[in-house]
Amino acid sequence: MTYMKTLGAALLASVAMGAAATACEVTLRSSDTHPDGYPTVAAVNAMGEMLKERSGDRLCIEVFHSAQLGEEKDSIEQTQFGVIDLNRVSLGPFNNIIEETQIPSLPYIFRSVEHMHKVMDGPVGQQILDAFSDHDLVGLAFYDSGSRSFYNSEKPINSMADLAGMKFRVMQSDMFVDMVSALGANATPMPYGEVYSSIQTGVIDGAENNWPSYDSSGHFEVAKFYTLDQHLIVPEVLVMSKTSYDKLSAEDQALVRQAAKDSVPIMRELWAARELESETRVREAGVEIVTDIDKTPFIEAMAPVYEKYVTSPVLKQLVADIQATE
Ligand code: GTR
């Protein structure tokens, strides 16, 4: 409820200062694939409220939700070019561009969401945020994304063998294509916005995602079998265009960084609530959920993926540091 307090204070402050003081000098345009009200969208909006208040109404954020500024892969390029100022995306679509982002995107790298928080809040997280700076971006913060599991339109998946020959959509990351192949299925990388119709028309059998995305995308309507194998706990990231960042004074850059950091606990609170809500909604819609799946064969099948992607000493050290984090 810190969230409500912060918003309330910001609102009161802007009312007290009157309409004339509310003109923003800089409005940062922020991209998100999710609909309005989704925790990522709400968190960046909350960041915008804090930024506006702390800058005396000079710095504002406008969130363009529902992929209005494009699908994630394209929007990342636009952010690198400085056309989009802020972007909230999964780490997945960064995998082919920034190799450090592959490490927290590795299947079964995290033992739990708590483990992921511990790692991403610490030096490993900072090292990965820093890696964005070689790619015309500034890494600001990590957000939650729960865990991702497979869903499909055909049949319940009770074991790894059931995946054989099936076709799943993955995010646009070569590593995820190899992950699905290692499980005996076929992967098709495609933008998020094309998944619903691709399942509906049978181009693919299914996809994989967390409860809130499975729910808000409506994928559960066309893919009614969900198996909680939880192969990925891949964090989301909020990045800023280096071009946009460099236009700000050092003081304003610090305000942006701090507001992004302060939006993280708000996001986590919203996320936890939304996960439960989405799970309830999807269960009530009659989706068939497999919870008692043996993950051991899934974990063992990932050895070739680790071998192929964890190559350099830097990446090996990141894996070791994650595994050593209690
Ligand atoms: C969601 C994630 C999005 C997007 C989407 C996808 O869980 O929040 O940023 O990556 O998955 O599968 O494309």
py3Dmol code that shows the C-alpha trace and the ligand (Angstrom):
import py3Dmol

protein = """\
ATOM      1  CA  MET A   1       0.000   0.000   0.000  1.00  0.00           C
ATOM      2  CA  THR A   2       3.094   2.163  -0.171  1.00  0.00           C
ATOM      3  CA  TYR A   3       2.119   2.357  -3.820  1.00  0.00           C
ATOM      4  CA  MET A   4      -1.227   4.020  -3.069  1.00  0.00           C
ATOM      5  CA  LYS A   5       0.429   6.423  -0.642  1.00  0.00           C
ATOM      6  CA  THR A   6       3.043   7.473  -3.193  1.00  0.00           C
ATOM      7  CA  LEU A   7       0.427   7.980  -5.870  1.00  0.00           C
ATOM      8  CA  GLY A   8      -1.826   9.859  -3.481  1.00  0.00           C
ATOM      9  CA  ALA A   9       0.971  12.239  -2.473  1.00  0.00           C
ATOM     10  CA  ALA A  10       1.895  12.878  -6.109  1.00  0.00           C
ATOM     11  CA  LEU A  11      -1.701  13.607  -6.989  1.00  0.00           C
ATOM     12  CA  LEU A  12      -2.166  16.003  -4.073  1.00  0.00           C
ATOM     13  CA  ALA A  13       1.069  17.784  -4.967  1.00  0.00           C
ATOM     14  CA  SER A  14       0.015  18.313  -8.570  1.00  0.00           C
ATOM     15  CA  VAL A  15      -3.447  19.544  -7.544  1.00  0.00           C
ATOM     16  CA  ALA A  16      -1.905  21.960  -5.022  1.00  0.00           C
ATOM     17  CA  MET A  17       0.501  23.397  -7.598  1.00  0.00           C
ATOM     18  CA  GLY A  18      -2.287  24.119 -10.062  1.00  0.00           C
ATOM     19  CA  ALA A  19      -2.644  23.418 -13.750  1.00  0.00           C
ATOM     20  CA  ALA A  20      -0.002  25.918 -14.888  1.00  0.00           C
ATOM     21  CA  ALA A  21       2.746  24.016 -13.098  1.00  0.00           C
ATOM     22  CA  THR A  22       1.886  20.664 -14.653  1.00  0.00           C
ATOM     23  CA  ALA A  23       3.446  21.252 -18.069  1.00  0.00           C
ATOM     24  CA  CYS A  24       6.165  18.663 -18.585  1.00  0.00           C
ATOM     25  CA  GLU A  25       9.435  19.884 -20.095  1.00  0.00           C
ATOM     26  CA  VAL A  26      10.420  16.381 -21.103  1.00  0.00           C
ATOM     27  CA  THR A  27       8.009  13.511 -21.694  1.00  0.00           C
ATOM     28  CA  LEU A  28       9.745  10.172 -21.993  1.00  0.00           C
ATOM     29  CA  ARG A  29       7.865   7.772 -24.263  1.00  0.00           C
ATOM     30  CA  SER A  30       7.854   4.273 -22.834  1.00  0.00           C
ATOM     31  CA  SER A  31       6.978   1.081 -24.691  1.00  0.00           C
ATOM     32  CA  ASP A  32       5.235  -2.022 -23.344  1.00  0.00           C
ATOM     33  CA  THR A  33       3.649  -4.956 -25.112  1.00  0.00           C
ATOM     34  CA  HIS A  34       1.116  -5.517 -22.317  1.00  0.00           C
ATOM     35  CA  PRO A  35      -2.326  -3.919 -21.931  1.00  0.00           C
ATOM     36  CA  ASP A  36      -3.109  -1.019 -19.635  1.00  0.00           C
ATOM     37  CA  GLY A  37      -3.335  -2.138 -16.008  1.00  0.00           C
ATOM     38  CA  TYR A  38      -0.822  -4.997 -16.406  1.00  0.00           C
ATOM     39  CA  PRO A  39       1.772  -4.842 -13.565  1.00  0.00           C
ATOM     40  CA  THR A  40       4.637  -3.757 -15.849  1.00  0.00           C
ATOM     41  CA  VAL A  41       2.548  -0.916 -17.312  1.00  0.00           C
ATOM     42  CA  ALA A  42       1.301   0.138 -13.870  1.00  0.00           C
ATOM     43  CA  ALA A  43       4.855   0.089 -12.468  1.00  0.00           C
ATOM     44  CA  VAL A  44       6.241   2.378 -15.184  1.00  0.00           C
ATOM     45  CA  ASN A  45       3.234   4.671 -14.663  1.00  0.00           C
ATOM     46  CA  ALA A  46       4.058   4.746 -10.932  1.00  0.00           C
ATOM     47  CA  MET A  47       7.681   5.542 -11.806  1.00  0.00           C
ATOM     48  CA  GLY A  48       6.359   8.416 -13.941  1.00  0.00           C
ATOM     49  CA  GLU A  49       4.337   9.803 -11.010  1.00  0.00           C
ATOM     50  CA  MET A  50       7.406   9.719  -8.761  1.00  0.00           C
ATOM     51  CA  LEU A  51       9.607  11.298 -11.414  1.00  0.00           C
ATOM     52  CA  LYS A  52       7.099  14.068 -12.055  1.00  0.00           C
ATOM     53  CA  GLU A  53       6.741  14.854  -8.383  1.00  0.00           C
ATOM     54  CA  ARG A  54      10.479  14.761  -7.636  1.00  0.00           C
ATOM     55  CA  SER A  55      11.371  16.919 -10.669  1.00  0.00           C
ATOM     56  CA  GLY A  56       8.816  19.589  -9.810  1.00  0.00           C
ATOM     57  CA  ASP A  57       6.666  18.501 -12.770  1.00  0.00           C
ATOM     58  CA  ARG A  58       9.469  18.846 -15.320  1.00  0.00           C
ATOM     59  CA  LEU A  59      10.041  15.178 -16.155  1.00  0.00           C
ATOM     60  CA  CYS A  60       7.145  12.951 -17.205  1.00  0.00           C
ATOM     61  CA  ILE A  61       6.630   9.495 -18.645  1.00  0.00           C
ATOM     62  CA  GLU A  62       3.948   8.431 -21.075  1.00  0.00           C
ATOM     63  CA  VAL A  63       3.485   4.680 -21.344  1.00  0.00           C
ATOM     64  CA  PHE A  64       2.392   3.368 -24.737  1.00  0.00           C
ATOM     65  CA  HIS A  65       0.925   0.011 -23.763  1.00  0.00           C
ATOM     66  CA  SER A  66      -0.450  -2.834 -25.890  1.00  0.00           C
ATOM     67  CA  ALA A  67       2.522  -2.777 -28.303  1.00  0.00           C
ATOM     68  CA  GLN A  68       1.434   0.598 -29.731  1.00  0.00           C
ATOM     69  CA  LEU A  69       5.112   1.338 -30.431  1.00  0.00           C
ATOM     70  CA  GLY A  70       5.745  -2.100 -31.937  1.00  0.00           C
ATOM     71  CA  GLU A  71       6.558  -5.650 -30.919  1.00  0.00           C
ATOM     72  CA  GLU A  72       9.461  -6.156 -28.515  1.00  0.00           C
ATOM     73  CA  LYS A  73      12.269  -6.945 -30.971  1.00  0.00           C
ATOM     74  CA  ASP A  74      11.510  -3.918 -33.189  1.00  0.00           C
ATOM     75  CA  SER A  75      10.886  -1.660 -30.196  1.00  0.00           C
ATOM     76  CA  ILE A  76      14.335  -2.561 -28.820  1.00  0.00           C
ATOM     77  CA  GLU A  77      15.929  -1.349 -32.073  1.00  0.00           C
ATOM     78  CA  GLN A  78      13.871   1.840 -31.916  1.00  0.00           C
ATOM     79  CA  THR A  79      15.100   2.379 -28.363  1.00  0.00           C
ATOM     80  CA  GLN A  80      18.714   1.901 -29.451  1.00  0.00           C
ATOM     81  CA  PHE A  81      18.115   4.505 -32.173  1.00  0.00           C
ATOM     82  CA  GLY A  82      16.599   6.945 -29.660  1.00  0.00           C
ATOM     83  CA  VAL A  83      13.135   6.940 -31.255  1.00  0.00           C
ATOM     84  CA  ILE A  84      11.677   5.354 -28.085  1.00  0.00           C
ATOM     85  CA  ASP A  85      13.001   6.681 -24.743  1.00  0.00           C
ATOM     86  CA  LEU A  86      12.107   3.896 -22.314  1.00  0.00           C
ATOM     87  CA  ASN A  87      11.273   0.260 -22.905  1.00  0.00           C
ATOM     88  CA  ARG A  88      10.007  -2.443 -20.585  1.00  0.00           C
ATOM     89  CA  VAL A  89      10.773  -5.821 -22.125  1.00  0.00           C
ATOM     90  CA  SER A  90      11.624  -9.387 -21.249  1.00  0.00           C
ATOM     91  CA  LEU A  91      15.341 -10.244 -21.197  1.00  0.00           C
ATOM     92  CA  GLY A  92      14.557 -12.906 -23.839  1.00  0.00           C
ATOM     93  CA  PRO A  93      14.601 -10.633 -26.909  1.00  0.00           C
ATOM     94  CA  PHE A  94      17.979  -9.246 -25.755  1.00  0.00           C
ATOM     95  CA  ASN A  95      19.628 -12.673 -25.769  1.00  0.00           C
ATOM     96  CA  ASN A  96      20.849 -12.460 -29.377  1.00  0.00           C
ATOM     97  CA  ILE A  97      22.213  -8.931 -28.846  1.00  0.00           C
ATOM     98  CA  ILE A  98      23.741  -8.847 -25.341  1.00  0.00           C
ATOM     99  CA  GLU A  99      25.261 -12.165 -24.312  1.00  0.00           C
ATOM    100  CA  GLU A 100      25.152 -11.453 -20.559  1.00  0.00           C
ATOM    101  CA  THR A 101      21.323 -11.403 -20.761  1.00  0.00           C
ATOM    102  CA  GLN A 102      21.381 -15.084 -21.723  1.00  0.00           C
ATOM    103  CA  ILE A 103      22.488 -16.089 -18.253  1.00  0.00           C
ATOM    104  CA  PRO A 104      19.367 -15.137 -16.230  1.00  0.00           C
ATOM    105  CA  SER A 105      17.374 -16.427 -19.231  1.00  0.00           C
ATOM    106  CA  LEU A 106      18.858 -19.928 -18.946  1.00  0.00           C
ATOM    107  CA  PRO A 107      16.265 -22.626 -18.216  1.00  0.00           C
ATOM    108  CA  TYR A 108      16.184 -23.677 -14.560  1.00  0.00           C
ATOM    109  CA  ILE A 109      19.061 -21.343 -13.608  1.00  0.00           C
ATOM    110  CA  PHE A 110      17.063 -19.997 -10.642  1.00  0.00           C
ATOM    111  CA  ARG A 111      15.842 -22.276  -7.874  1.00  0.00           C
ATOM    112  CA  SER A 112      12.905 -19.980  -7.079  1.00  0.00           C
ATOM    113  CA  VAL A 113      11.616 -16.450  -7.569  1.00  0.00           C
ATOM    114  CA  GLU A 114      13.264 -15.538  -4.235  1.00  0.00           C
ATOM    115  CA  HIS A 115      16.591 -16.801  -5.585  1.00  0.00           C
ATOM    116  CA  MET A 116      16.075 -14.690  -8.734  1.00  0.00           C
ATOM    117  CA  HIS A 117      15.366 -11.576  -6.608  1.00  0.00           C
ATOM    118  CA  LYS A 118      18.477 -12.141  -4.512  1.00  0.00           C
ATOM    119  CA  VAL A 119      20.654 -12.498  -7.619  1.00  0.00           C
ATOM    120  CA  MET A 120      19.178  -9.649  -9.657  1.00  0.00           C
ATOM    121  CA  ASP A 121      19.198  -7.259  -6.668  1.00  0.00           C
ATOM    122  CA  GLY A 122      22.919  -7.988  -6.144  1.00  0.00           C
ATOM    123  CA  PRO A 123      26.221  -7.679  -8.066  1.00  0.00           C
ATOM    124  CA  VAL A 124      25.203 -10.136 -10.820  1.00  0.00           C
ATOM    125  CA  GLY A 125      22.142  -8.008 -11.587  1.00  0.00           C
ATOM    126  CA  GLN A 126      24.290  -4.878 -11.655  1.00  0.00           C
ATOM    127  CA  GLN A 127      26.797  -6.510 -14.022  1.00  0.00           C
ATOM    128  CA  ILE A 128      23.962  -7.399 -16.392  1.00  0.00           C
ATOM    129  CA  LEU A 129      22.457  -3.897 -16.226  1.00  0.00           C
ATOM    130  CA  ASP A 130      25.913  -2.465 -16.986  1.00  0.00           C
ATOM    131  CA  ALA A 131      26.207  -4.686 -20.069  1.00  0.00           C
ATOM    132  CA  PHE A 132      23.447  -2.656 -21.792  1.00  0.00           C
ATOM    133  CA  SER A 133      25.711   0.398 -21.997  1.00  0.00           C
ATOM    134  CA  ASP A 134      27.773  -1.122 -24.837  1.00  0.00           C
ATOM    135  CA  HIS A 135      24.573  -1.329 -26.881  1.00  0.00           C
ATOM    136  CA  ASP A 136      23.264   2.272 -26.877  1.00  0.00           C
ATOM    137  CA  LEU A 137      21.061   1.519 -23.865  1.00  0.00           C
ATOM    138  CA  VAL A 138      21.010   2.202 -20.133  1.00  0.00           C
ATOM    139  CA  GLY A 139      19.808  -0.687 -17.955  1.00  0.00           C
ATOM    140  CA  LEU A 140      17.623   0.792 -15.195  1.00  0.00           C
ATOM    141  CA  ALA A 141      15.857  -1.987 -13.282  1.00  0.00           C
ATOM    142  CA  PHE A 142      14.587  -5.552 -13.325  1.00  0.00           C
ATOM    143  CA  TYR A 143      10.940  -6.473 -12.915  1.00  0.00           C
ATOM    144  CA  ASP A 144       9.230  -9.771 -12.112  1.00  0.00           C
ATOM    145  CA  SER A 145       7.816 -12.240 -14.569  1.00  0.00           C
ATOM    146  CA  GLY A 146       7.047 -15.256 -12.379  1.00  0.00           C
ATOM    147  CA  SER A 147       7.865 -18.527 -14.105  1.00  0.00           C
ATOM    148  CA  ARG A 148       7.034 -19.625 -17.629  1.00  0.00           C
ATOM    149  CA  SER A 149       5.454 -22.969 -18.484  1.00  0.00           C
ATOM    150  CA  PHE A 150       4.118 -24.673 -21.627  1.00  0.00           C
ATOM    151  CA  TYR A 151       0.519 -24.511 -22.793  1.00  0.00           C
ATOM    152  CA  ASN A 152      -1.075 -26.021 -25.880  1.00  0.00           C
ATOM    153  CA  SER A 153      -4.324 -26.676 -27.696  1.00  0.00           C
ATOM    154  CA  GLU A 154      -3.890 -30.428 -28.134  1.00  0.00           C
ATOM    155  CA  LYS A 155      -3.468 -32.462 -24.953  1.00  0.00           C
ATOM    156  CA  PRO A 156      -2.270 -32.429 -21.351  1.00  0.00           C
ATOM    157  CA  ILE A 157       1.534 -32.672 -21.073  1.00  0.00           C
ATOM    158  CA  ASN A 158       2.317 -35.027 -18.198  1.00  0.00           C
ATOM    159  CA  SER A 159       5.946 -35.775 -18.990  1.00  0.00           C
ATOM    160  CA  MET A 160       8.745 -34.604 -21.259  1.00  0.00           C
ATOM    161  CA  ALA A 161       7.905 -37.418 -23.691  1.00  0.00           C
ATOM    162  CA  ASP A 162       4.493 -35.823 -24.322  1.00  0.00           C
ATOM    163  CA  LEU A 163       6.212 -32.787 -25.867  1.00  0.00           C
ATOM    164  CA  ALA A 164       7.760 -34.883 -28.669  1.00  0.00           C
ATOM    165  CA  GLY A 165       7.136 -33.384 -32.089  1.00  0.00           C
ATOM    166  CA  MET A 166       4.866 -30.593 -30.878  1.00  0.00           C
ATOM    167  CA  LYS A 167       5.319 -27.048 -32.136  1.00  0.00           C
ATOM    168  CA  PHE A 168       5.702 -24.172 -29.679  1.00  0.00           C
ATOM    169  CA  ARG A 169       6.168 -20.462 -30.125  1.00  0.00           C
ATOM    170  CA  VAL A 170       9.149 -18.977 -28.273  1.00  0.00           C
ATOM    171  CA  MET A 171      10.388 -15.420 -27.857  1.00  0.00           C
ATOM    172  CA  GLN A 172      12.862 -14.246 -30.477  1.00  0.00           C
ATOM    173  CA  SER A 173      15.957 -15.773 -28.870  1.00  0.00           C
ATOM    174  CA  ASP A 174      18.084 -18.548 -30.411  1.00  0.00           C
ATOM    175  CA  MET A 175      18.636 -19.980 -26.949  1.00  0.00           C
ATOM    176  CA  PHE A 176      14.904 -20.602 -26.499  1.00  0.00           C
ATOM    177  CA  VAL A 177      14.742 -22.361 -29.869  1.00  0.00           C
ATOM    178  CA  ASP A 178      17.487 -24.704 -28.650  1.00  0.00           C
ATOM    179  CA  MET A 179      15.757 -25.109 -25.291  1.00  0.00           C
ATOM    180  CA  VAL A 180      12.585 -26.405 -26.969  1.00  0.00           C
ATOM    181  CA  SER A 181      14.574 -28.659 -29.330  1.00  0.00           C
ATOM    182  CA  ALA A 182      16.422 -30.142 -26.355  1.00  0.00           C
ATOM    183  CA  LEU A 183      13.020 -31.103 -24.929  1.00  0.00           C
ATOM    184  CA  GLY A 184      12.146 -32.973 -28.126  1.00  0.00           C
ATOM    185  CA  ALA A 185       9.704 -30.396 -29.521  1.00  0.00           C
ATOM    186  CA  ASN A 186       9.935 -27.797 -32.315  1.00  0.00           C
ATOM    187  CA  ALA A 187      10.188 -24.076 -31.730  1.00  0.00           C
ATOM    188  CA  THR A 188       8.986 -21.173 -33.836  1.00  0.00           C
ATOM    189  CA  PRO A 189      10.216 -17.751 -32.720  1.00  0.00           C
ATOM    190  CA  MET A 190       7.574 -15.095 -33.334  1.00  0.00           C
ATOM    191  CA  PRO A 191       6.338 -11.789 -31.875  1.00  0.00           C
ATOM    192  CA  TYR A 192       3.954 -12.029 -28.930  1.00  0.00           C
ATOM    193  CA  GLY A 193       1.110 -10.362 -30.840  1.00  0.00           C
ATOM    194  CA  GLU A 194       0.985 -13.160 -33.429  1.00  0.00           C
ATOM    195  CA  VAL A 195       0.676 -16.029 -30.968  1.00  0.00           C
ATOM    196  CA  TYR A 196      -3.097 -16.037 -30.409  1.00  0.00           C
ATOM    197  CA  SER A 197      -4.029 -16.371 -34.078  1.00  0.00           C
ATOM    198  CA  SER A 198      -1.176 -18.814 -34.726  1.00  0.00           C
ATOM    199  CA  ILE A 199      -2.547 -21.165 -32.080  1.00  0.00           C
ATOM    200  CA  GLN A 200      -6.103 -20.624 -33.282  1.00  0.00           C
ATOM    201  CA  THR A 201      -5.251 -21.490 -36.881  1.00  0.00           C
ATOM    202  CA  GLY A 202      -3.029 -24.413 -35.893  1.00  0.00           C
ATOM    203  CA  VAL A 203       0.239 -22.905 -37.187  1.00  0.00           C
ATOM    204  CA  ILE A 204       1.624 -23.808 -33.767  1.00  0.00           C
ATOM    205  CA  ASP A 205       0.319 -26.129 -31.033  1.00  0.00           C
ATOM    206  CA  GLY A 206       1.075 -23.753 -28.208  1.00  0.00           C
ATOM    207  CA  ALA A 207       3.482 -21.423 -26.478  1.00  0.00           C
ATOM    208  CA  GLU A 208       4.878 -20.817 -23.002  1.00  0.00           C
ATOM    209  CA  ASN A 209       4.386 -18.039 -20.515  1.00  0.00           C
ATOM    210  CA  ASN A 210       3.497 -17.045 -16.945  1.00  0.00           C
ATOM    211  CA  TRP A 211      -0.027 -16.839 -15.439  1.00  0.00           C
ATOM    212  CA  PRO A 212      -0.643 -13.116 -16.067  1.00  0.00           C
ATOM    213  CA  SER A 213       0.444 -13.260 -19.732  1.00  0.00           C
ATOM    214  CA  TYR A 214      -1.407 -16.540 -20.377  1.00  0.00           C
ATOM    215  CA  ASP A 215      -4.461 -14.765 -18.995  1.00  0.00           C
ATOM    216  CA  SER A 216      -4.219 -11.222 -20.425  1.00  0.00           C
ATOM    217  CA  SER A 217      -3.227 -12.368 -23.929  1.00  0.00           C
ATOM    218  CA  GLY A 218      -6.276 -14.638 -24.011  1.00  0.00           C
ATOM    219  CA  HIS A 219      -4.043 -17.559 -25.015  1.00  0.00           C
ATOM    220  CA  PHE A 220      -5.874 -19.714 -22.472  1.00  0.00           C
ATOM    221  CA  GLU A 221      -8.981 -19.455 -24.666  1.00  0.00           C
ATOM    222  CA  VAL A 222      -7.255 -21.260 -27.542  1.00  0.00           C
ATOM    223  CA  ALA A 223      -4.691 -23.376 -25.623  1.00  0.00           C
ATOM    224  CA  LYS A 224      -6.500 -25.025 -22.741  1.00  0.00           C
ATOM    225  CA  PHE A 225      -3.767 -27.347 -21.475  1.00  0.00           C
ATOM    226  CA  TYR A 226      -1.186 -25.760 -19.136  1.00  0.00           C
ATOM    227  CA  THR A 227       1.623 -27.760 -17.526  1.00  0.00           C
ATOM    228  CA  LEU A 228       3.585 -26.133 -14.720  1.00  0.00           C
ATOM    229  CA  ASP A 229       7.070 -27.290 -15.691  1.00  0.00           C
ATOM    230  CA  GLN A 230       8.377 -23.771 -14.874  1.00  0.00           C
ATOM    231  CA  HIS A 231      11.364 -23.957 -17.225  1.00  0.00           C
ATOM    232  CA  LEU A 232      12.109 -20.220 -17.141  1.00  0.00           C
ATOM    233  CA  ILE A 233      12.211 -17.594 -14.422  1.00  0.00           C
ATOM    234  CA  VAL A 234      13.374 -14.878 -16.770  1.00  0.00           C
ATOM    235  CA  PRO A 235      13.302 -11.345 -15.375  1.00  0.00           C
ATOM    236  CA  GLU A 236      11.955  -8.357 -17.273  1.00  0.00           C
ATOM    237  CA  VAL A 237      14.074  -5.262 -17.714  1.00  0.00           C
ATOM    238  CA  LEU A 238      13.444  -1.542 -17.988  1.00  0.00           C
ATOM    239  CA  VAL A 239      15.938   0.130 -20.305  1.00  0.00           C
ATOM    240  CA  MET A 240      16.444   3.672 -21.501  1.00  0.00           C
ATOM    241  CA  SER A 241      17.796   4.873 -24.797  1.00  0.00           C
ATOM    242  CA  LYS A 242      21.373   6.124 -24.332  1.00  0.00           C
ATOM    243  CA  THR A 243      20.557   9.010 -26.696  1.00  0.00           C
ATOM    244  CA  SER A 244      17.604  10.115 -24.534  1.00  0.00           C
ATOM    245  CA  TYR A 245      19.580   9.592 -21.321  1.00  0.00           C
ATOM    246  CA  ASP A 246      22.497  11.713 -22.556  1.00  0.00           C
ATOM    247  CA  LYS A 247      20.129  14.618 -23.223  1.00  0.00           C
ATOM    248  CA  LEU A 248      19.346  14.870 -19.488  1.00  0.00           C
ATOM    249  CA  SER A 249      21.455  16.684 -16.889  1.00  0.00           C
ATOM    250  CA  ALA A 250      23.352  14.517 -14.396  1.00  0.00           C
ATOM    251  CA  GLU A 251      20.767  15.465 -11.730  1.00  0.00           C
ATOM    252  CA  ASP A 252      17.863  14.414 -13.934  1.00  0.00           C
ATOM    253  CA  GLN A 253      19.630  11.181 -14.884  1.00  0.00           C
ATOM    254  CA  ALA A 254      19.885  10.403 -11.169  1.00  0.00           C
ATOM    255  CA  LEU A 255      16.166  11.148 -10.724  1.00  0.00           C
ATOM    256  CA  VAL A 256      15.299   8.722 -13.530  1.00  0.00           C
ATOM    257  CA  ARG A 257      17.552   6.014 -12.089  1.00  0.00           C
ATOM    258  CA  GLN A 258      16.116   6.428  -8.598  1.00  0.00           C
ATOM    259  CA  ALA A 259      12.480   6.458  -9.742  1.00  0.00           C
ATOM    260  CA  ALA A 260      13.129   3.273 -11.750  1.00  0.00           C
ATOM    261  CA  LYS A 261      14.650   1.610  -8.666  1.00  0.00           C
ATOM    262  CA  ASP A 262      11.761   2.761  -6.493  1.00  0.00           C
ATOM    263  CA  SER A 263       9.236   1.282  -8.914  1.00  0.00           C
ATOM    264  CA  VAL A 264      10.621  -2.232  -8.328  1.00  0.00           C
ATOM    265  CA  PRO A 265       8.955  -2.956  -4.952  1.00  0.00           C
ATOM    266  CA  ILE A 266       5.704  -1.494  -6.325  1.00  0.00           C
ATOM    267  CA  MET A 267       5.954  -3.803  -9.306  1.00  0.00           C
ATOM    268  CA  ARG A 268       6.634  -6.842  -7.122  1.00  0.00           C
ATOM    269  CA  GLU A 269       3.573  -6.120  -5.017  1.00  0.00           C
ATOM    270  CA  LEU A 270       1.356  -5.683  -8.080  1.00  0.00           C
ATOM    271  CA  TRP A 271       2.843  -8.784  -9.680  1.00  0.00           C
ATOM    272  CA  ALA A 272       2.176 -11.067  -6.728  1.00  0.00           C
ATOM    273  CA  ALA A 273      -1.465  -9.965  -6.632  1.00  0.00           C
ATOM    274  CA  ARG A 274      -1.900 -10.281 -10.389  1.00  0.00           C
ATOM    275  CA  GLU A 275      -0.446 -13.801 -10.498  1.00  0.00           C
ATOM    276  CA  LEU A 276      -3.113 -15.022  -8.087  1.00  0.00           C
ATOM    277  CA  GLU A 277      -5.884 -13.152  -9.898  1.00  0.00           C
ATOM    278  CA  SER A 278      -4.838 -14.542 -13.272  1.00  0.00           C
ATOM    279  CA  GLU A 279      -4.507 -18.067 -11.961  1.00  0.00           C
ATOM    280  CA  THR A 280      -8.023 -17.877 -10.526  1.00  0.00           C
ATOM    281  CA  ARG A 281      -9.483 -16.439 -13.733  1.00  0.00           C
ATOM    282  CA  VAL A 282      -7.835 -19.062 -15.914  1.00  0.00           C
ATOM    283  CA  ARG A 283      -8.830 -21.949 -13.624  1.00  0.00           C
ATOM    284  CA  GLU A 284     -12.425 -20.708 -13.583  1.00  0.00           C
ATOM    285  CA  ALA A 285     -12.389 -20.668 -17.380  1.00  0.00           C
ATOM    286  CA  GLY A 286     -11.919 -24.444 -17.265  1.00  0.00           C
ATOM    287  CA  VAL A 287      -8.286 -24.751 -18.303  1.00  0.00           C
ATOM    288  CA  GLU A 288      -6.768 -28.167 -17.565  1.00  0.00           C
ATOM    289  CA  ILE A 289      -3.696 -27.663 -15.399  1.00  0.00           C
ATOM    290  CA  VAL A 290      -0.985 -30.248 -14.735  1.00  0.00           C
ATOM    291  CA  THR A 291       0.886 -29.380 -11.557  1.00  0.00           C
ATOM    292  CA  ASP A 292       2.575 -32.651 -10.537  1.00  0.00           C
ATOM    293  CA  ILE A 293       5.148 -32.867 -13.269  1.00  0.00           C
ATOM    294  CA  ASP A 294       8.590 -34.381 -12.637  1.00  0.00           C
ATOM    295  CA  LYS A 295      11.003 -31.585 -13.545  1.00  0.00           C
ATOM    296  CA  THR A 296      14.163 -33.691 -13.249  1.00  0.00           C
ATOM    297  CA  PRO A 297      14.188 -34.920 -16.893  1.00  0.00           C
ATOM    298  CA  PHE A 298      13.502 -31.336 -18.054  1.00  0.00           C
ATOM    299  CA  ILE A 299      16.447 -30.038 -16.024  1.00  0.00           C
ATOM    300  CA  GLU A 300      18.750 -32.821 -17.240  1.00  0.00           C
ATOM    301  CA  ALA A 301      17.777 -32.186 -20.862  1.00  0.00           C
ATOM    302  CA  MET A 302      19.118 -28.627 -20.579  1.00  0.00           C
ATOM    303  CA  ALA A 303      22.800 -29.677 -20.395  1.00  0.00           C
ATOM    304  CA  PRO A 304      23.448 -29.112 -24.147  1.00  0.00           C
ATOM    305  CA  VAL A 305      21.853 -25.642 -23.927  1.00  0.00           C
ATOM    306  CA  TYR A 306      24.215 -24.652 -21.117  1.00  0.00           C
ATOM    307  CA  GLU A 307      27.131 -26.114 -23.076  1.00  0.00           C
ATOM    308  CA  LYS A 308      26.269 -24.156 -26.216  1.00  0.00           C
ATOM    309  CA  TYR A 309      25.543 -20.778 -24.588  1.00  0.00           C
ATOM    310  CA  VAL A 310      27.728 -20.593 -21.488  1.00  0.00           C
ATOM    311  CA  THR A 311      30.959 -20.256 -23.395  1.00  0.00           C
ATOM    312  CA  SER A 312      33.195 -17.376 -22.285  1.00  0.00           C
ATOM    313  CA  PRO A 313      34.886 -17.089 -18.859  1.00  0.00           C
ATOM    314  CA  VAL A 314      32.632 -14.078 -18.085  1.00  0.00           C
ATOM    315  CA  LEU A 315      29.472 -16.084 -18.702  1.00  0.00           C
ATOM    316  CA  LYS A 316      30.796 -19.105 -16.800  1.00  0.00           C
ATOM    317  CA  GLN A 317      31.555 -16.865 -13.838  1.00  0.00           C
ATOM    318  CA  LEU A 318      28.019 -15.421 -13.927  1.00  0.00           C
ATOM    319  CA  VAL A 319      26.531 -18.932 -13.816  1.00  0.00           C
ATOM    320  CA  ALA A 320      28.834 -19.882 -10.939  1.00  0.00           C
ATOM    321  CA  ASP A 321      27.919 -16.683  -9.051  1.00  0.00           C
ATOM    322  CA  ILE A 322      24.202 -17.366  -9.502  1.00  0.00           C
ATOM    323  CA  GLN A 323      24.532 -20.948  -8.358  1.00  0.00           C
ATOM    324  CA  ALA A 324      26.558 -19.846  -5.327  1.00  0.00           C
ATOM    325  CA  THR A 325      23.908 -17.286  -4.281  1.00  0.00           C
ATOM    326  CA  GLU A 326      21.970 -18.665  -1.335  1.00  0.00           C
TER     327      GLU A 326
END
"""
ligand_1 = """\
13
GTR
C 5.666 -11.857 -21.227
C 6.601 -10.705 -21.040
C 6.623 -9.849 -22.280
C 6.872 -10.668 -23.515
C 5.992 -11.888 -23.580
C 6.386 -12.816 -24.727
O 5.693 -12.669 -20.096
O 6.172 -9.924 -19.979
O 7.580 -8.844 -22.109
O 8.214 -11.051 -23.560
O 6.039 -12.600 -22.366
O 6.323 -14.028 -24.539
O 6.741 -12.317 -25.802
"""
view = py3Dmol.view(width=600, height=400)
view.addModel(protein, "pdb")
view.setStyle({"model": 0}, {"cartoon": {"style": "trace"}})
view.addModel(ligand_1, "xyz")
view.setStyle({"model": 1}, {"stick": {}})
view.zoomTo()
view.show()
